[in-house]
């Protein structure tokens, strides 16, 4: 599993925003169980009435280097921009503030012949995006959105490649 350099993560999320980042293998299915907690007292964030949405979009990675401080790279948009890919959020427990983010590689439209999936690629396939949790107005508290940024690098496992 790759360790990302803090400066590389900051390209996506800024300096103090939450981010979920990882290196995935092409055609891998996985999930993350997420628990949202209040930073003040550690209590669960109540998701009652909130709308959860997650999307990723294909990005260009360049200047990928493995340094002693983690993986560094430059991230850029494709031109023309590809359509965002919706991700599934399931197992929502509103009062416990928990949910599951599901990664299903079949929805990413990566082809096994994609040059960015070569085992020796110096510019692997990349995706960035976000989970957006939209809280409705509650009494005197106005509507609010919480964003968790997403960053995934997708590589070949060197075994399955057409």
Z-matrix of the N, CA and C atoms (Angstrom, degrees):
N
C 1 1.449
C 2 1.523 1 108.22
N 3 1.309 2 115.59 1 133.61
C 4 1.457 3 121.33 2 -179.18
C 5 1.521 4 111.12 3 -72.67
N 6 1.312 5 115.12 4 145.62
C 7 1.456 6 122.40 5 169.72
C 8 1.519 7 104.79 6 -106.20
N 9 1.330 8 116.29 7 126.11
C 10 1.452 9 120.48 8 -176.53
C 11 1.514 10 110.68 9 -93.32
N 12 1.313 11 116.43 10 139.62
C 13 1.450 12 122.92 11 174.16
C 14 1.527 13 108.52 12 -66.65
N 15 1.326 14 116.38 13 138.77
C 16 1.471 15 121.00 14 -177.74
C 17 1.525 16 111.86 15 -56.84
N 18 1.326 17 117.82 16 -37.44
C 19 1.466 18 120.07 17 179.35
C 20 1.529 19 111.51 18 -65.42
N 21 1.331 20 116.75 19 -34.90
C 22 1.469 21 120.08 20 177.30
C 23 1.521 22 110.58 21 -67.29
N 24 1.324 23 116.81 22 -41.48
C 25 1.464 24 120.08 23 177.82
C 26 1.523 25 111.32 24 -65.31
N 27 1.331 26 116.28 25 -35.17
C 28 1.467 27 120.87 26 179.93
C 29 1.524 28 112.33 27 -65.14
N 30 1.353 29 117.58 28 -23.87
C 31 1.469 30 120.45 29 175.54
C 32 1.520 31 110.35 30 -60.91
N 33 1.328 32 116.20 31 -31.94
C 34 1.456 33 121.69 32 -175.62
C 35 1.520 34 111.69 33 -92.93
N 36 1.336 35 116.71 34 -46.55
C 37 1.470 36 119.72 35 -168.57
C 38 1.518 37 115.65 36 -110.34
N 39 1.302 38 118.76 37 -5.32
C 40 1.454 39 119.51 38 -172.08
C 41 1.524 40 108.65 39 81.47
N 42 1.320 41 117.86 40 -169.26
C 43 1.460 42 120.31 41 -171.53
C 44 1.520 43 115.05 42 -87.63
N 45 1.320 44 118.73 43 -29.68
C 46 1.460 45 119.99 44 -173.61
C 47 1.525 46 114.17 45 -125.00
N 48 1.303 47 117.95 46 13.98
C 49 1.460 48 120.41 47 -177.20
C 50 1.527 49 110.49 48 -95.11
N 51 1.333 50 117.44 49 148.15
C 52 1.465 51 119.84 50 179.69
C 53 1.526 52 111.30 51 -68.60
N 54 1.338 53 115.20 52 144.07
C 55 1.466 54 120.75 53 179.24
C 56 1.522 55 109.13 54 -143.91
N 57 1.316 56 115.38 55 141.31
C 58 1.455 57 123.35 56 173.56
C 59 1.524 58 105.47 57 -112.46
N 60 1.320 59 116.85 58 114.83
C 61 1.458 60 121.31 59 -175.22
C 62 1.520 61 109.85 60 -131.82
N 63 1.326 62 115.24 61 145.58
C 64 1.452 63 118.58 62 178.75
C 65 1.508 64 112.35 63 -168.14
N 66 1.322 65 114.07 64 165.95
C 67 1.458 66 121.81 65 175.91
C 68 1.518 67 107.53 66 -105.67
N 69 1.321 68 116.64 67 126.36
C 70 1.449 69 122.24 68 -177.70
C 71 1.525 70 110.09 69 -116.92
N 72 1.300 71 116.27 70 158.54
C 73 1.456 72 122.48 71 176.21
C 74 1.522 73 107.97 72 -97.81
N 75 1.334 74 116.10 73 139.51
C 76 1.455 75 120.52 74 -179.54
C 77 1.522 76 111.01 75 -50.98
N 78 1.308 77 115.68 76 133.35
C 79 1.460 78 125.55 77 178.48
C 80 1.536 79 112.88 78 73.33
N 81 1.329 80 117.86 79 14.33
C 82 1.464 81 122.88 80 178.40
C 83 1.522 82 110.14 81 -79.41
N 84 1.317 83 115.41 82 138.68
C 85 1.460 84 121.70 83 171.28
C 86 1.520 85 107.21 84 -107.64
N 87 1.321 86 116.49 85 134.07
C 88 1.458 87 120.06 86 -179.99
C 89 1.525 88 109.29 87 -155.74
N 90 1.313 89 116.24 88 177.48
C 91 1.459 90 120.68 89 179.16
C 92 1.522 91 109.06 90 -154.78
N 93 1.318 92 115.05 91 161.34
C 94 1.461 93 122.39 92 174.22
C 95 1.519 94 107.48 93 -128.76
N 96 1.319 95 116.64 94 127.86
C 97 1.462 96 121.72 95 171.74
C 98 1.518 97 106.64 96 -86.96
N 99 1.311 98 116.91 97 122.00
C 100 1.461 99 122.27 98 -176.24
C 101 1.518 100 110.12 99 -110.47
N 102 1.339 101 115.66 100 139.86
C 103 1.458 102 122.63 101 175.22
C 104 1.522 103 107.45 102 -125.68
N 105 1.311 104 116.36 103 122.05
C 106 1.460 105 121.23 104 179.64
C 107 1.515 106 109.39 105 -97.49
N 108 1.340 107 115.37 106 124.58
C 109 1.466 108 120.74 107 -178.54
C 110 1.510 109 110.73 108 -124.49
N 111 1.318 110 115.40 109 149.06
C 112 1.452 111 123.04 110 175.55
C 113 1.522 112 107.99 111 -69.67
N 114 1.334 113 117.57 112 125.21
C 115 1.468 114 120.53 113 -177.42
C 116 1.525 115 112.65 114 -69.41
N 117 1.327 116 117.47 115 -18.66
C 118 1.458 117 120.67 116 -178.89
C 119 1.522 118 112.36 117 -78.35
N 120 1.340 119 116.63 118 -49.72
C 121 1.464 120 118.54 119 -174.30
C 122 1.534 121 114.05 120 -124.19
N 123 1.331 122 118.06 121 1.18
C 124 1.463 123 121.13 122 177.41
C 125 1.520 124 114.97 123 79.11
N 126 1.333 125 117.24 124 3.35
C 127 1.464 126 119.60 125 179.54
C 128 1.527 127 110.10 126 -73.88
N 129 1.330 128 116.11 127 158.69
C 130 1.460 129 121.36 128 179.35
C 131 1.523 130 110.50 129 -65.69
N 132 1.331 131 116.71 130 141.39
C 133 1.457 132 121.87 131 173.80
C 134 1.528 133 107.20 132 -79.96
N 135 1.310 134 116.90 133 121.21
C 136 1.459 135 121.46 134 -179.20
C 137 1.525 136 109.31 135 -75.12
N 138 1.322 137 116.55 136 119.26
C 139 1.458 138 122.20 137 -178.48
C 140 1.527 139 113.20 138 -94.68
N 141 1.328 140 117.08 139 9.37
C 142 1.462 141 120.61 140 -179.37
C 143 1.525 142 109.70 141 -58.27
N 144 1.324 143 116.65 142 124.14
C 145 1.459 144 122.29 143 179.59
C 146 1.512 145 114.61 144 83.16
N 147 1.340 146 117.61 145 -7.95
C 148 1.466 147 120.89 146 -178.89
C 149 1.533 148 110.21 147 -78.50
N 150 1.319 149 115.18 148 151.07
C 151 1.458 150 122.61 149 174.93
C 152 1.515 151 108.05 150 -107.51
N 153 1.353 152 117.17 151 128.35
C 154 1.456 153 122.14 152 179.69
C 155 1.516 154 109.91 153 -110.98
N 156 1.322 155 115.94 154 133.28
C 157 1.457 156 122.29 155 -178.16
C 158 1.525 157 108.21 156 -143.27
N 159 1.330 158 117.22 157 137.28
C 160 1.469 159 120.97 158 178.19
C 161 1.516 160 109.28 159 -135.13
N 162 1.345 161 115.73 160 137.48
C 163 1.455 162 122.00 161 179.04
C 164 1.516 163 109.78 162 -146.47
N 165 1.334 164 114.92 163 149.79
C 166 1.459 165 121.02 164 171.47
C 167 1.516 166 108.08 165 -130.58
N 168 1.330 167 116.02 166 161.10
C 169 1.462 168 121.66 167 177.66
C 170 1.527 169 107.97 168 -141.01
N 171 1.306 170 116.06 169 146.17
C 172 1.474 171 122.05 170 -179.29
C 173 1.517 172 109.57 171 -67.45
N 174 1.327 173 116.28 172 138.37
C 175 1.468 174 123.35 173 179.45
C 176 1.523 175 110.27 174 -128.87
N 177 1.319 176 115.80 175 163.85
C 178 1.460 177 122.47 176 175.10
C 179 1.521 178 107.71 177 -97.34
N 180 1.331 179 116.86 178 126.29
C 181 1.458 180 122.23 179 173.36
C 182 1.517 181 108.02 180 -105.41
N 183 1.316 182 116.74 181 134.55
C 184 1.465 183 120.79 182 176.87
C 185 1.526 184 108.86 183 -140.32
N 186 1.309 185 116.02 184 166.57
C 187 1.470 186 122.58 185 -179.86
C 188 1.521 187 111.41 186 53.27
N 189 1.333 188 117.80 187 40.79
C 190 1.463 189 121.94 188 -179.52
C 191 1.528 190 108.99 189 -73.37
N 192 1.333 191 115.37 190 124.58
C 193 1.464 192 121.34 191 179.34
C 194 1.516 193 109.41 192 -140.15
N 195 1.319 194 115.40 193 140.64
C 196 1.462 195 121.09 194 175.91
C 197 1.520 196 107.41 195 -97.61
N 198 1.330 197 117.01 196 106.84
C 199 1.465 198 121.68 197 -177.62
C 200 1.523 199 109.33 198 -106.46
N 201 1.297 200 117.49 199 172.03
C 202 1.465 201 119.43 200 179.07
C 203 1.525 202 112.46 201 -70.26
N 204 1.336 203 117.02 202 -10.38
C 205 1.465 204 121.59 203 176.00
C 206 1.521 205 111.77 204 -103.07
N 207 1.321 206 117.42 205 9.16
C 208 1.456 207 121.91 206 178.20
C 209 1.514 208 112.69 207 114.45
N 210 1.314 209 115.38 208 176.29
C 211 1.452 210 122.89 209 -177.85
C 212 1.522 211 110.10 210 -71.78
N 213 1.329 212 116.23 211 126.97
C 214 1.465 213 121.08 212 177.07
C 215 1.525 214 108.94 213 -115.07
N 216 1.308 215 116.66 214 152.33
C 217 1.459 216 121.74 215 -179.80
C 218 1.518 217 109.03 216 -170.03
N 219 1.317 218 114.83 217 165.77
C 220 1.461 219 121.69 218 171.54
C 221 1.517 220 107.30 219 -106.22
N 222 1.306 221 117.08 220 141.90
C 223 1.457 222 124.25 221 -176.55
C 224 1.523 223 108.33 222 -118.05
N 225 1.337 224 116.71 223 132.33
C 226 1.464 225 120.37 224 -179.12
C 227 1.529 226 109.99 225 -142.94
N 228 1.330 227 115.59 226 161.77
C 229 1.461 228 122.47 227 177.81
C 230 1.526 229 110.25 228 -79.23
N 231 1.325 230 116.06 229 149.03
C 232 1.457 231 121.50 230 166.06
C 233 1.517 232 107.49 231 -75.11
N 234 1.338 233 116.06 232 152.90
C 235 1.450 234 120.22 233 175.42
C 236 1.518 235 108.37 234 -133.76
N 237 1.314 236 119.75 235 112.46
C 238 1.462 237 127.83 236 5.27
C 239 1.532 238 110.82 237 -75.31
N 240 1.302 239 114.55 238 154.10
C 241 1.469 240 121.05 239 -176.93
C 242 1.525 241 110.32 240 -67.77
N 243 1.341 242 117.20 241 132.43
C 244 1.470 243 119.55 242 175.21
C 245 1.525 244 110.33 243 -73.63
N 246 1.310 245 115.81 244 162.56
C 247 1.467 246 120.22 245 178.41
C 248 1.528 247 110.01 246 -69.79
N 249 1.311 248 115.85 247 146.11
C 250 1.469 249 120.51 248 175.47
C 251 1.520 250 109.09 249 -67.97
N 252 1.326 251 115.73 250 148.16
C 253 1.457 252 122.41 251 -179.77
C 254 1.522 253 108.28 252 -107.83
N 255 1.334 254 117.99 253 120.82
C 256 1.469 255 119.41 254 178.71
C 257 1.530 256 110.87 255 -72.65
N 258 1.321 257 116.48 256 141.58
C 259 1.458 258 122.39 257 175.48
C 260 1.520 259 108.56 258 -109.93
N 261 1.309 260 115.78 259 152.03
C 262 1.463 261 120.95 260 -178.69
C 263 1.526 262 110.48 261 -84.97
N 264 1.322 263 115.83 262 134.25
C 265 1.461 264 122.43 263 169.99
C 266 1.522 265 105.72 264 -115.81
N 267 1.321 266 116.46 265 120.25
C 268 1.463 267 121.08 266 -175.94
C 269 1.522 268 110.44 267 -129.38
N 270 1.314 269 115.65 268 -177.88
C 271 1.474 270 122.74 269 176.66
C 272 1.521 271 112.75 270 51.47
N 273 1.315 272 117.01 271 42.62
C 274 1.470 273 120.68 272 -178.06
C 275 1.528 274 109.32 273 -76.98
N 276 1.328 275 115.10 274 122.70
C 277 1.468 276 121.92 275 172.72
C 278 1.527 277 105.41 276 -114.34
N 279 1.308 278 115.50 277 99.14
C 280 1.461 279 121.17 278 -171.44
C 281 1.516 280 113.37 279 -58.19
N 282 1.328 281 117.99 280 -48.37
C 283 1.470 282 119.88 281 -175.69
C 284 1.523 283 112.40 282 -72.83
N 285 1.326 284 118.08 283 -27.73
C 286 1.475 285 120.97 284 178.21
C 287 1.519 286 112.03 285 -85.54
N 288 1.343 287 117.14 286 -11.74
C 289 1.464 288 120.84 287 179.79
C 290 1.514 289 112.82 288 69.49
N 291 1.339 290 117.18 289 34.21
C 292 1.467 291 120.17 290 -177.44
C 293 1.526 292 111.21 291 -120.98
N 294 1.331 293 114.63 292 154.89
C 295 1.459 294 121.84 293 175.06
C 296 1.521 295 108.56 294 -162.64
N 297 1.330 296 116.22 295 172.04
C 298 1.460 297 122.14 296 179.15
C 299 1.520 298 108.95 297 -123.22
N 300 1.331 299 116.57 298 126.88
C 301 1.464 300 122.89 299 173.66
C 302 1.520 301 106.96 300 -94.81
N 303 1.338 302 116.71 301 123.40
C 304 1.461 303 122.19 302 -174.94
C 305 1.526 304 109.95 303 -106.46
N 306 1.326 305 115.93 304 131.24
C 307 1.457 306 122.61 305 174.74
C 308 1.521 307 107.43 306 -107.58
N 309 1.322 308 116.59 307 118.93
C 310 1.452 309 122.34 308 176.39
C 311 1.518 310 106.59 309 -122.18
N 312 1.308 311 116.66 310 101.20
C 313 1.462 312 122.27 311 -173.18
C 314 1.518 313 113.06 312 -58.12
N 315 1.322 314 118.91 313 -23.37
C 316 1.460 315 121.23 314 -179.37
C 317 1.528 316 111.43 315 -62.04
N 318 1.319 317 118.52 316 -24.63
C 319 1.461 318 120.86 317 -178.37
C 320 1.524 319 112.32 318 -84.40
N 321 1.321 320 119.14 319 -5.57
C 322 1.456 321 121.51 320 -174.84
C 323 1.515 322 113.65 321 -83.28
N 324 1.314 323 118.40 322 -11.15
C 325 1.462 324 123.12 323 179.11
C 326 1.526 325 112.91 324 61.53
N 327 1.301 326 117.22 325 31.65
C 328 1.465 327 119.88 326 173.13
C 329 1.516 328 108.24 327 -85.40
N 330 1.298 329 115.90 328 135.33
C 331 1.448 330 120.75 329 176.92
C 332 1.525 331 109.38 330 -98.78
N 333 1.303 332 116.79 331 146.33
C 334 1.465 333 119.23 332 179.39
C 335 1.523 334 111.34 333 -63.94
N 336 1.335 335 117.64 334 -18.32
C 337 1.465 336 120.85 335 178.75
C 338 1.533 337 112.37 336 -89.10
N 339 1.329 338 118.57 337 1.23
C 340 1.461 339 123.06 338 179.33
C 341 1.527 340 109.10 339 -61.86
N 342 1.322 341 117.48 340 125.83
C 343 1.475 342 120.81 341 -177.17
C 344 1.526 343 112.06 342 -63.16
N 345 1.326 344 118.06 343 -24.79
C 346 1.466 345 120.70 344 179.46
C 347 1.528 346 111.76 345 -73.23
N 348 1.341 347 117.89 346 -7.73
C 349 1.462 348 121.74 347 177.91
C 350 1.526 349 112.53 348 -98.31
N 351 1.318 350 118.45 349 2.18
C 352 1.464 351 120.51 350 175.85
C 353 1.523 352 108.79 351 -61.44
N 354 1.326 353 116.81 352 141.02
C 355 1.468 354 121.95 353 -177.71
C 356 1.531 355 111.78 354 -57.56
N 357 1.324 356 117.34 355 -29.74
C 358 1.469 357 120.96 356 -178.07
C 359 1.526 358 112.64 357 -103.71
N 360 1.331 359 117.56 358 18.45
C 361 1.457 360 120.92 359 -178.73
C 362 1.522 361 111.12 360 -63.76
N 363 1.327 362 115.79 361 131.64
C 364 1.466 363 119.78 362 176.12
C 365 1.527 364 111.31 363 -87.88
N 366 1.327 365 116.10 364 -3.41
C 367 1.468 366 121.34 365 178.45
C 368 1.530 367 108.24 366 -138.95
N 369 1.328 368 117.46 367 79.03
C 370 1.462 369 120.54 368 -177.29
C 371 1.530 370 111.97 369 -67.09
N 372 1.334 371 115.43 370 166.29
C 373 1.459 372 120.42 371 177.81
C 374 1.525 373 109.69 372 -65.65
N 375 1.309 374 116.27 373 139.55
C 376 1.459 375 120.50 374 -179.94
C 377 1.516 376 111.54 375 -132.14
N 378 1.324 377 115.08 376 151.64
C 379 1.458 378 122.47 377 177.82
C 380 1.521 379 108.42 378 -138.19
N 381 1.307 380 116.75 379 139.70
C 382 1.460 381 120.05 380 170.65
C 383 1.515 382 107.55 381 -131.55
N 384 1.299 383 115.64 382 162.26
C 385 1.450 384 119.85 383 -179.06
C 386 1.507 385 111.23 384 178.49
N 387 1.342 386 114.46 385 -152.28
C 388 1.453 387 118.01 386 -177.29
C 389 1.520 388 111.33 387 -161.54
N 390 1.328 389 113.67 388 156.65
C 391 1.453 390 122.14 389 165.29
C 392 1.524 391 104.61 390 -105.08
N 393 1.322 392 116.86 391 126.15
C 394 1.462 393 121.34 392 179.45
C 395 1.520 394 107.97 393 -113.92
N 396 1.322 395 115.03 394 121.94
C 397 1.455 396 121.58 395 177.64
C 398 1.524 397 106.61 396 -111.82
N 399 1.329 398 115.80 397 110.73
C 400 1.468 399 121.84 398 -176.39
C 401 1.525 400 109.72 399 -101.09
N 402 1.323 401 114.80 400 114.10
C 403 1.464 402 121.34 401 178.11
C 404 1.526 403 109.32 402 -93.26
N 405 1.331 404 118.15 403 134.28
C 406 1.471 405 120.66 404 -179.96
C 407 1.533 406 110.93 405 -76.26
N 408 1.318 407 115.43 406 168.08
C 409 1.460 408 120.75 407 172.84
C 410 1.529 409 108.58 408 -59.62
N 411 1.327 410 116.29 409 137.63
C 412 1.463 411 120.88 410 -179.61
C 413 1.525 412 107.84 411 -135.06
N 414 1.324 413 115.95 412 96.81
C 415 1.471 414 120.05 413 -177.42
C 416 1.516 415 109.71 414 65.13
N 417 1.341 416 116.02 415 -123.94
C 418 1.461 417 121.01 416 -179.68
C 419 1.529 418 112.34 417 -83.15
N 420 1.338 419 117.12 418 -7.66
C 421 1.463 420 121.02 419 -179.73
C 422 1.530 421 109.29 420 -84.96
N 423 1.353 422 117.55 421 120.47
C 424 1.468 423 119.35 422 -178.84
C 425 1.530 424 111.88 423 -71.42
N 426 1.324 425 115.82 424 165.55
C 427 1.463 426 121.50 425 175.93
C 428 1.527 427 109.31 426 -57.12
N 429 1.340 428 115.82 427 148.09
C 430 1.462 429 120.47 428 -175.74
C 431 1.524 430 109.08 429 -147.72
N 432 1.323 431 116.41 430 144.31
C 433 1.455 432 121.99 431 175.82
C 434 1.519 433 109.79 432 -113.86
N 435 1.323 434 116.31 433 135.43
C 436 1.459 435 122.74 434 173.09
C 437 1.525 436 106.71 435 -109.69
N 438 1.325 437 116.86 436 132.51
C 439 1.454 438 121.63 437 -178.32
C 440 1.532 439 109.84 438 -117.95
N 441 1.324 440 116.14 439 131.37
C 442 1.459 441 123.04 440 170.36
C 443 1.522 442 105.44 441 -116.19
N 444 1.308 443 117.30 442 118.95
C 445 1.456 444 121.17 443 -177.86
C 446 1.526 445 110.30 444 -78.86
N 447 1.333 446 115.78 445 153.20
C 448 1.462 447 122.74 446 -179.33
C 449 1.523 448 109.69 447 -125.57
N 450 1.331 449 116.89 448 142.29
C 451 1.460 450 122.29 449 175.96
C 452 1.525 451 108.01 450 -147.80
N 453 1.323 452 115.95 451 123.41
C 454 1.460 453 120.82 452 179.13
C 455 1.515 454 110.11 453 -132.59
N 456 1.317 455 116.01 454 135.58
C 457 1.458 456 123.00 455 169.77
C 458 1.519 457 105.81 456 -106.95
N 459 1.326 458 115.99 457 132.72
C 460 1.457 459 120.91 458 -178.03
C 461 1.524 460 108.57 459 -116.43
N 462 1.335 461 115.66 460 125.02
C 463 1.460 462 121.54 461 -178.76
C 464 1.520 463 110.29 462 -125.13
N 465 1.302 464 115.03 463 165.78
C 466 1.458 465 121.17 464 173.51
C 467 1.517 466 108.48 465 -81.70
N 468 1.333 467 116.24 466 147.54
C 469 1.464 468 119.62 467 174.25
C 470 1.520 469 111.11 468 -85.02
N 471 1.323 470 117.24 469 -2.99
C 472 1.455 471 121.42 470 179.13
C 473 1.526 472 113.35 471 79.38
N 474 1.310 473 117.58 472 -3.85
C 475 1.454 474 122.05 473 -179.14
C 476 1.520 475 110.22 474 -101.01
N 477 1.331 476 115.64 475 -52.78
C 478 1.465 477 120.93 476 -177.48
C 479 1.522 478 108.25 477 -101.20
N 480 1.309 479 116.58 478 109.31
C 481 1.474 480 122.03 479 178.79
C 482 1.512 481 107.49 480 -159.14
N 483 1.324 482 116.83 481 116.85
C 484 1.464 483 120.86 482 -178.35
C 485 1.511 484 110.59 483 -77.86
